[in-house]
């Protein structure tokens, strides 16, 4: 179990030290929970921190259970969408994209995102439950033609780990915990408080100042 996201990020960074001070490496975090992880890794490795905007589509009867994920450019659905109306998915996609657009404006401001072409991209999140959010993020990153996509997370369910590991767009996955019994990412943290947009923006801003 991890004390909090920063500790988990520092422990994960120990597995990524071979990428330290590499000008071709960019850490890309999934907001908002992934940003403390990404900040710790980018600080330890002395490489830039960027974000990828992606958000899960929750099941209509349980919003915490992901049936898919959406970015501003693509959408990934799991087999769990069976029996769920297309109208619900379409309406959720519209709502999520509106939120992501607002986040894009808030997170970037006037700053131009780091170009990921020909880069080694380390995609990080605070944990992987279904893998859908990460897969949508990976697809979005792939459109920018990076050299490699590496996934790094403190914890992942076995099914999500296998799904990511088999994804042809992923060079490799690094994960500290891969438990037999997995209910939710938060069960593996002592402190798993929600990360606010203002906290996430501050972390991204501080990392950007440090690497420029």
C-alpha positions as CSV (number, residue, x, y, z in Angstrom):
1,X,0.0,0.0,0.0
2,X,1.2,3.5,-0.8
3,X,1.1,6.5,1.6
4,X,-0.1,8.8,-1.1
5,X,0.3,9.6,-4.8
6,X,3.6,11.4,-4.4
7,X,5.2,8.4,-2.6
8,X,3.8,6.1,-5.3
9,X,5.3,8.4,-8.0
10,X,8.7,8.4,-6.3
11,X,8.7,4.6,-6.1
12,X,7.7,4.4,-9.7
13,X,10.4,6.8,-10.7
14,X,13.0,4.4,-9.2
15,X,12.0,1.9,-11.9
16,X,12.4,4.6,-14.6
17,X,15.9,6.0,-13.7
18,X,17.3,4.8,-17.1
19,X,15.3,7.6,-18.7
20,X,16.8,10.4,-16.5
21,X,18.0,13.6,-18.1
22,X,17.0,12.3,-21.6
23,X,15.9,15.1,-23.8
24,X,13.8,12.7,-25.9
25,X,11.6,11.7,-22.9
26,X,8.3,13.3,-21.9
27,X,6.1,12.2,-19.0
28,X,2.5,12.5,-19.8
29,X,0.0,12.3,-17.0
30,X,-3.8,11.6,-17.0
31,X,-5.5,14.3,-15.0
32,X,-6.3,14.7,-12.4
33,X,-5.1,11.8,-10.2
34,X,-2.2,11.1,-12.5
35,X,-0.6,14.5,-12.1
36,X,1.0,14.1,-8.6
37,X,2.4,10.8,-10.0
38,X,3.7,12.4,-13.1
39,X,5.1,15.4,-11.2
40,X,7.1,13.2,-8.9
41,X,8.5,11.2,-11.9
42,X,9.3,14.2,-14.0
43,X,11.1,15.8,-11.1
44,X,13.1,12.7,-10.3
45,X,14.0,12.1,-14.0
46,X,14.4,15.8,-14.8
47,X,12.2,15.5,-17.9
48,X,9.2,17.6,-19.0
49,X,5.7,16.9,-17.7
50,X,2.7,17.1,-20.0
51,X,-1.0,16.0,-19.8
52,X,-3.4,13.9,-21.9
53,X,-7.0,14.8,-21.5
54,X,-9.2,11.7,-21.1
55,X,-12.2,10.8,-18.9
56,X,-14.1,7.7,-18.3
57,X,-17.8,7.1,-19.3
58,X,-19.4,5.7,-16.2
59,X,-22.1,3.0,-16.2
60,X,-25.6,4.5,-15.9
61,X,-26.2,2.5,-12.7
62,X,-22.7,3.0,-11.2
63,X,-20.8,6.1,-12.4
64,X,-17.5,4.8,-10.9
65,X,-17.5,1.7,-13.2
66,X,-16.0,2.6,-16.5
67,X,-17.7,1.3,-19.7
68,X,-15.5,3.4,-21.9
69,X,-13.4,6.6,-22.1
70,X,-13.4,9.8,-24.2
71,X,-10.8,12.3,-25.3
72,X,-11.5,15.3,-27.5
73,X,-10.7,13.3,-30.6
74,X,-11.6,9.7,-29.9
75,X,-13.8,7.3,-27.8
76,X,-13.0,3.8,-26.5
77,X,-15.9,1.5,-25.4
78,X,-15.6,-1.8,-23.5
79,X,-17.7,-5.0,-23.8
80,X,-19.6,-3.7,-20.8
81,X,-21.6,-1.3,-23.0
82,X,-23.9,-4.3,-24.0
83,X,-27.4,-3.3,-23.2
84,X,-26.7,0.3,-22.6
85,X,-28.4,2.7,-25.0
86,X,-26.5,4.6,-27.7
87,X,-28.3,7.8,-26.6
88,X,-26.8,7.5,-23.1
89,X,-23.3,7.0,-24.5
90,X,-23.7,9.9,-27.0
91,X,-25.0,12.3,-24.3
92,X,-22.2,11.3,-21.9
93,X,-19.6,11.8,-24.6
94,X,-20.9,15.3,-25.4
95,X,-20.9,16.2,-21.6
96,X,-17.4,14.8,-21.1
97,X,-16.0,16.6,-24.2
98,X,-17.4,19.9,-22.9
99,X,-15.6,19.3,-19.6
100,X,-12.4,18.3,-21.3
101,X,-12.5,21.4,-23.5
102,X,-12.8,23.6,-20.3
103,X,-9.9,21.7,-18.7
104,X,-7.8,22.2,-21.9
105,X,-8.3,25.9,-21.6
106,X,-7.6,26.0,-17.9
107,X,-4.6,23.7,-17.9
108,X,-2.8,25.1,-21.0
109,X,-3.9,28.7,-21.0
110,X,-1.7,30.3,-23.7
111,X,1.0,27.6,-23.4
112,X,1.7,25.4,-26.4
113,X,1.7,21.7,-25.5
114,X,5.0,19.8,-25.8
115,X,5.3,18.2,-29.3
116,X,5.4,14.4,-28.8
117,X,6.6,13.5,-32.3
118,X,9.6,11.1,-32.1
119,X,9.6,11.3,-28.3
120,X,9.7,8.5,-25.8
121,X,6.4,9.1,-24.0
122,X,5.9,7.7,-20.5
123,X,2.1,7.7,-19.8
124,X,1.3,7.7,-16.1
125,X,-1.8,7.5,-14.0
126,X,-2.4,6.8,-10.3
127,X,-3.8,3.3,-11.1
128,X,-5.4,1.2,-13.8
129,X,-8.8,-0.3,-13.1
130,X,-10.3,-1.2,-16.5
131,X,-7.7,0.2,-18.8
132,X,-10.2,2.1,-20.9
133,X,-9.1,5.6,-20.0
134,X,-5.5,4.8,-20.6
135,X,-6.2,3.1,-23.9
136,X,-8.1,6.2,-25.2
137,X,-5.1,8.3,-24.0
138,X,-2.6,6.0,-25.7
139,X,-4.6,6.2,-29.0
140,X,-4.6,10.0,-28.8
141,X,-0.9,10.1,-28.1
142,X,-0.2,7.7,-31.0
143,X,-1.7,10.2,-33.4
144,X,1.3,12.5,-32.6
145,X,3.7,9.8,-33.8
146,X,6.0,9.3,-30.8
147,X,8.9,6.9,-31.0
148,X,7.7,4.8,-28.0
149,X,4.8,4.7,-25.6
150,X,5.6,3.4,-22.2
151,X,2.8,3.0,-19.6
152,X,3.7,3.4,-15.9
153,X,1.4,3.0,-12.9
154,X,1.7,2.2,-9.3
155,X,-1.1,-0.4,-9.4
156,X,-3.2,-2.2,-12.0
157,X,-5.8,-4.9,-12.0
158,X,-4.6,-8.1,-13.7
159,X,-7.2,-7.8,-16.5
160,X,-6.2,-4.1,-17.2
161,X,-2.5,-5.0,-17.1
162,X,-2.9,-7.7,-19.6
163,X,-5.0,-5.5,-21.9
164,X,-2.4,-2.7,-21.8
165,X,0.5,-5.2,-22.2
166,X,-1.1,-6.7,-25.3
167,X,-1.8,-3.3,-26.9
168,X,0.3,-3.0,-30.0
169,X,0.8,0.7,-29.5
170,X,2.5,0.1,-26.1
171,X,6.3,-0.6,-26.0
172,X,6.1,-1.8,-22.4
173,X,4.2,-1.4,-19.1
174,X,5.8,-0.8,-15.7
175,X,3.6,-1.5,-12.7
176,X,4.6,-1.9,-9.0
177,X,1.5,-3.8,-7.8
178,X,-0.5,-6.3,-9.8
179,X,-2.8,-7.8,-7.1
180,X,-5.0,-10.9,-7.4
181,X,-7.8,-9.1,-5.6
182,X,-8.5,-5.7,-7.1
183,X,-11.7,-3.7,-6.3
184,X,-10.6,-0.1,-6.8
185,X,-7.4,1.9,-7.2
186,X,-8.1,3.8,-3.9
187,X,-7.8,0.6,-1.8
188,X,-4.0,0.6,-2.4
189,X,-3.5,4.2,-1.0
190,X,-3.7,5.4,2.6
191,X,-4.5,8.9,1.3
192,X,-6.5,8.9,-1.9
193,X,-8.1,12.2,-1.7
194,X,-9.5,13.8,-4.9
195,X,-7.0,16.0,-6.7
196,X,-8.7,19.3,-7.6
197,X,-8.2,21.1,-10.9
198,X,-6.3,23.9,-9.2
199,X,-3.9,21.5,-7.6
200,X,-3.4,19.7,-10.9
201,X,-2.8,23.0,-12.8
202,X,-0.3,24.1,-10.1
203,X,1.7,20.9,-10.4
204,X,1.8,21.1,-14.2
205,X,2.8,24.8,-14.0
206,X,5.6,24.1,-11.5
207,X,6.9,21.3,-13.6
208,X,6.8,23.4,-16.7
209,X,8.8,26.2,-15.0
210,X,11.4,23.7,-13.7
211,X,12.1,22.2,-17.1
212,X,12.3,25.5,-19.1
